[in-house]
Amino acid sequence: MKKTLLALAMTGFFAAGNAQASAYAMSFNDVTNLVITPTAGITFPPGNSTNNSNAVACLPNGNCVNNGGAGFINAPFAQVGAAPYADNSYRAANREANGNSFALADASIDSRQFIGDPFTRARNMAEGLLLETNTANITAGNSSATLLISTFVSNGNGTINFSFDAFPFIRAYLVAAAAGSQAEGILALNFNIVGSPGNTAPGSTGLVFNWAPDGIAGGILGGSESGDPYTMNISVTAMPGNPGPLVYDPSGCAPGGCFRATTNPLAAGTYTLNLSMRETVNLQLVQLPEPGSILLLGIGLAALGLTTRRRHAGQVWA
């Protein structure tokens, strides 16, 4: 009987340990109204931009989907697991209503100034949900990314002005998650200009301009900024001690170029301009036993201790 009690207690512990644990995060960014204005002395050849739109979604056991890549302006959305999502909708999936873990990512370059559009727009989204499974530890990761690359020529006198609007969003939370769990949403945005080998010093990386808006005045290499209302490079992480929901949803960007920066005068030569934006979700879930399971475990351990004492007393149970 005591063996049965112990077995039931231990079974109850592991069954109760399967709490409705979950880890969720979403990271989204919409960079729009991006206008790059060169002054006299800077020449951008028309139609010279190179594009890379990529979407990757992964769930445990190496189950990944990777769509898009070099030459894509619109990566087909990548998805693993069941979640209602339409390509390029950039709306959060119905997170827990479907009762399934999922990972999805989507990215697109919707307009490009250097092919004749009035401005450049790029959108990225990464989203993921982990629910209880038969494993105690599960991980997932997914990301979306866009990259625009353009070459230009300076005669030694010109500068380049950047102006854009951005609407970032991150949400992350944990439910019934034990130590070691996390739900992380990351967004990153960076502009840089690199000189060609012919007009950079030997051994130099050639980096002459770098701007990663962070909501703080200054901190820009090779230029100055006149608008940086909030950070576009941030990580939001829910952990068991601070499970959330945690949200990054800044306001105050009135359409019309709330982010603004200008390069220093660029020496004569050929340069490459890179605009890179990436959204990432990282999830790790360790299930937290329910309070009732602790009691059941205690009963089981007590029964085990009683068994041991009686055996030491020369009694053996059938």
C-alpha positions as MATLAB code, in Angstrom:
seq = 'MKKTLLALAMTGFFAAGNAQASAYAMSFNDVTNLVITPTAGITFPPGNSTNNSNAVACLPNGNCVNNGGAGFINAPFAQVGAAPYADNSYRAANREANGNSFALADASIDSRQFIGDPFTRARNMAEGLLLETNTANITAGNSSATLLISTFVSNGNGTINFSFDAFPFIRAYLVAAAAGSQAEGILALNFNIVGSPGNTAPGSTGLVFNWAPDGIAGGILGGSESGDPYTMNISVTAMPGNPGPLVYDPSGCAPGGCFRATTNPLAAGTYTLNLSMRETVNLQLVQLPEPGSILLLGIGLAALGLTTRRRHAGQVWA';
ca = [
       0.000    0.000    0.000;
       2.798    2.368    0.879;
       4.405    1.694   -2.466;
       1.114    2.592   -4.100;
       0.905    5.773   -2.045;
       4.415    6.715   -3.053;
       3.729    5.998   -6.712;
       0.562    8.059   -6.658;
       2.314   10.919   -4.905;
       5.182   10.972   -7.379;
       2.804   10.657  -10.324;
       0.752   13.508   -8.930;
       3.890   15.624   -8.574;
       4.914   15.298  -12.183;
       1.364   15.695  -13.435;
       0.827   18.787  -11.309;
       4.231   20.059  -12.398;
       2.777   20.524  -15.871;
       1.348   23.922  -14.987;
      -0.019   26.126  -17.743;
       3.394   27.610  -18.307;
       4.053   29.898  -21.237;
       6.642   32.264  -22.613;
       5.660   34.877  -25.188;
       7.388   37.743  -26.948;
       6.779   39.920  -29.971;
       9.085   42.521  -31.509;
       7.968   44.808  -34.344;
       9.329   47.856  -36.111;
       8.033   50.048  -38.914;
      10.584   52.493  -40.336;
       8.865   54.786  -42.805;
       9.185   58.181  -44.490;
      12.917   57.595  -44.714;
      14.348   60.292  -46.952;
      18.065   60.420  -47.682;
      19.080   63.830  -49.005;
      22.605   64.339  -50.351;
      24.001   67.832  -50.703;
      25.923   69.016  -53.762;
      28.982   66.884  -54.265;
      27.289   63.544  -53.413;
      25.940   61.378  -56.228;
      23.753   58.293  -55.829;
      23.470   56.407  -59.115;
      19.767   55.663  -59.743;
      18.509   52.151  -59.081;
      21.683   50.987  -57.391;
      20.259   49.597  -54.138;
      20.799   45.992  -53.077;
      18.139   44.383  -50.912;
      18.001   41.565  -48.418;
      14.725   40.695  -46.699;
      14.809   37.617  -44.501;
      12.455   35.780  -42.120;
      13.427   32.869  -39.861;
      11.196   30.965  -37.431;
      12.265   28.076  -35.198;
      10.740   25.821  -32.564;
      12.409   23.029  -30.554;
      13.938   19.932  -32.148;
      15.611   21.897  -34.923;
      12.366   22.692  -36.697;
      13.129   25.883  -38.629;
      11.803   27.753  -41.644;
      14.058   30.274  -43.406;
      12.529   32.405  -46.157;
      13.821   35.236  -48.311;
      17.424   36.386  -48.381;
      19.688   38.290  -50.744;
      17.773   39.896  -53.588;
      14.399   39.745  -51.811;
      12.480   42.904  -51.050;
       9.642   40.923  -49.477;
      10.473   37.738  -47.622;
       7.561   35.283  -47.466;
       6.606   34.952  -43.826;
       8.215   32.065  -41.952;
       6.104   30.106  -39.507;
       6.426   26.987  -37.383;
       3.404   25.793  -35.427;
      -0.201   26.813  -35.832;
      -0.925   30.536  -35.669;
      -3.337   32.651  -37.713;
      -1.237   35.068  -39.721;
      -1.483   36.588  -43.196;
       1.640   37.590  -45.117;
       2.604   41.232  -44.567;
      -0.263   41.856  -42.139;
       2.173   42.584  -39.270;
      -0.470   41.814  -36.674;
       0.111   39.722  -33.576;
      -1.225   36.200  -33.929;
      -4.020   35.008  -31.644;
      -1.509   34.136  -28.979;
      -3.028   31.500  -26.706;
      -6.460   30.892  -28.146;
      -5.182   28.167  -30.439;
      -3.363   26.355  -27.630;
      -0.209   25.736  -29.652;
       3.387   26.825  -29.464;
       4.419   28.773  -32.539;
       7.136   30.951  -33.995;
       6.693   33.337  -36.895;
       8.612   36.117  -38.600;
       7.947   38.469  -41.477;
       9.935   41.205  -43.216;
       9.508   43.461  -46.226;
      10.989   46.509  -47.889;
       7.813   48.223  -49.026;
       9.251   51.202  -50.884;
      12.709   52.341  -51.949;
      13.697   55.921  -52.533;
      16.600   55.076  -54.818;
      14.406   53.370  -57.393;
      12.084   56.356  -57.685;
       9.757   55.962  -54.709;
       9.288   59.160  -52.670;
      10.704   57.508  -49.552;
      11.916   54.202  -48.144;
       9.823   52.019  -45.863;
      10.781   48.728  -44.198;
       8.859   46.578  -41.713;
       9.912   43.613  -39.586;
       8.141   41.415  -37.053;
       9.141   38.427  -34.936;
       6.718   36.652  -32.603;
       6.769   33.441  -30.617;
       4.874   31.491  -27.968;
       5.988   28.464  -25.966;
       3.421   26.433  -24.041;
       3.753   23.377  -21.826;
       5.101   20.282  -23.546;
       6.386   16.907  -22.452;
       9.817   18.381  -21.913;
      10.887   20.382  -18.903;
      12.989   22.834  -20.920;
      12.141   24.164  -24.345;
      13.687   26.947  -26.388;
      12.714   28.855  -29.488;
      14.077   31.714  -31.535;
      13.056   33.659  -34.565;
      14.044   36.856  -36.304;
      13.224   39.116  -39.194;
      15.645   41.423  -40.944;
      15.909   43.901  -43.775;
      19.060   45.362  -45.235;
      19.377   48.096  -47.851;
      22.785   48.712  -49.408;
      23.548   51.614  -51.754;
      26.788   52.937  -53.202;
      27.509   56.606  -53.847;
      30.340   58.918  -54.834;
      31.612   62.034  -53.030;
      33.694   64.740  -54.660;
      35.026   65.777  -51.256;
      32.563   68.491  -50.237;
      29.176   66.922  -49.615;
      27.170   65.589  -46.693;
      24.105   63.331  -46.406;
      20.976   64.081  -44.377;
      18.773   61.316  -42.965;
      15.177   61.784  -41.880;
      12.665   59.086  -40.940;
       9.794   58.056  -38.687;
       9.679   54.835  -36.693;
       7.038   52.936  -34.770;
       8.606   50.171  -32.675;
       6.803   47.784  -30.338;
       7.880   44.979  -27.998;
       5.771   42.824  -25.678;
       7.072   39.990  -23.501;
       5.694   37.912  -20.647;
       6.026   34.662  -18.697;
       3.315   32.597  -16.997;
       4.039   29.952  -14.333;
       7.692   29.851  -15.359;
      10.547   28.670  -13.159;
      14.102   29.967  -12.825;
      15.966   29.748  -16.105;
      12.987   30.924  -18.151;
      12.921   34.071  -20.222;
      10.900   35.809  -22.901;
      12.988   38.347  -24.772;
      12.136   40.749  -27.565;
      14.898   42.692  -29.308;
      14.879   45.415  -31.925;
      17.883   46.980  -33.637;
      18.341   49.712  -36.234;
      21.616   51.002  -37.633;
      22.869   53.282  -40.410;
      26.517   53.183  -41.400;
      28.723   54.386  -44.234;
      31.900   52.587  -45.210;
      34.560   53.893  -47.591;
      35.903   51.740  -50.387;
      39.444   50.346  -49.967;
      40.759   52.984  -52.358;
      39.836   55.897  -50.087;
      40.449   54.508  -46.583;
      43.642   54.243  -44.595;
      45.500   50.907  -44.713;
      44.247   48.590  -41.993;
      41.181   50.739  -41.371;
      37.680   49.289  -41.267;
      36.638   52.178  -43.473;
      33.736   53.100  -41.184;
      33.163   56.856  -41.522;
      29.587   57.150  -40.202;
      27.567   55.096  -37.751;
      24.178   55.948  -36.281;
      22.182   53.644  -34.019;
      19.403   55.849  -32.551;
      19.222   55.337  -28.793;
      17.050   58.179  -27.520;
      20.088   60.036  -26.139;
      21.659   63.096  -27.727;
      25.033   62.385  -29.276;
      26.664   58.988  -29.518;
      26.941   59.184  -33.293;
      30.150   58.542  -35.243;
      31.076   60.865  -38.091;
      28.074   63.163  -37.896;
      25.487   64.861  -35.732;
      21.863   64.202  -34.919;
      19.047   66.695  -34.498;
      16.256   64.221  -33.735;
      16.453   61.065  -31.602;
      13.265   60.910  -29.488;
      13.562   57.294  -28.280;
      15.767   54.281  -28.658;
      15.563   52.008  -31.668;
      18.060   49.582  -30.152;
      16.635   47.834  -27.114;
      16.033   44.472  -25.493;
      13.012   43.759  -23.268;
      13.270   40.581  -21.195;
      10.640   39.016  -18.929;
      12.120   36.741  -16.260;
      10.581   34.838  -13.330;
      11.326   37.724  -10.940;
       9.712   40.191  -13.364;
       7.334   38.145  -15.553;
       5.494   41.061  -17.141;
       3.739   41.676  -19.372;
       6.540   44.075  -20.259;
       5.865   46.507  -23.091;
       8.020   48.909  -25.074;
       5.692   51.219  -26.998;
       7.147   54.735  -27.183;
       5.185   57.712  -28.450;
       6.048   61.200  -29.545;
       7.104   60.575  -33.148;
       4.947   62.940  -35.162;
       5.068   61.961  -38.861;
       7.450   64.100  -40.834;
      10.907   62.958  -39.794;
      11.226   62.803  -36.027;
      14.607   61.042  -36.362;
      17.222   63.228  -38.091;
      20.981   63.086  -38.585;
      23.659   64.506  -40.895;
      27.061   63.145  -41.791;
      30.253   65.136  -41.557;
      31.698   66.226  -44.927;
      32.824   63.119  -46.760;
      36.231   62.951  -48.414;
      36.385   62.290  -52.135;
      35.816   58.662  -53.024;
      33.279   55.864  -53.317;
      31.197   54.779  -50.314;
      28.639   52.165  -49.309;
      25.574   53.075  -47.260;
      23.996   50.311  -45.170;
      20.589   50.481  -43.502;
      20.043   47.463  -41.278;
      17.070   46.627  -39.082;
      16.371   43.414  -37.187;
      13.706   42.128  -34.829;
      14.381   39.041  -32.715;
      12.524   36.895  -30.188;
      14.271   34.472  -27.822;
      12.224   32.191  -25.572;
      13.235   29.722  -22.871;
      10.646   27.953  -20.738;
      11.168   25.923  -17.579;
       7.914   24.781  -16.062;
       7.058   25.773  -12.500;
       5.456   23.042  -10.309;
       2.039   23.928   -8.967;
       1.802   24.412   -5.173;
      -0.217   21.221   -4.838;
       2.592   19.204   -6.342;
       4.903   20.203   -3.490;
       2.442   18.718   -0.994;
       2.153   15.528   -3.013;
       5.904   15.275   -3.235;
       6.133   15.687    0.539;
       3.648   12.851    1.045;
       5.644   10.686   -1.312;
       8.909   11.427    0.445;
       7.324   10.796    3.823;
       6.063    7.429    2.610;
       9.519    6.642    1.264;
      11.071    7.532    4.627;
       8.582    5.337    6.466;
       9.366    2.488    4.096;
      13.058    2.840    4.744;
      12.625    2.883    8.521;
      10.448   -0.234    8.531;
      12.881   -2.070    6.296;
      15.669   -1.204    8.709;
      13.443   -2.701   11.425;
      13.314   -5.975    9.529;
       9.917   -5.486    7.932;
       9.415   -5.971    4.208;
       6.258   -4.894    2.397;
       4.800   -6.913   -0.428;
];
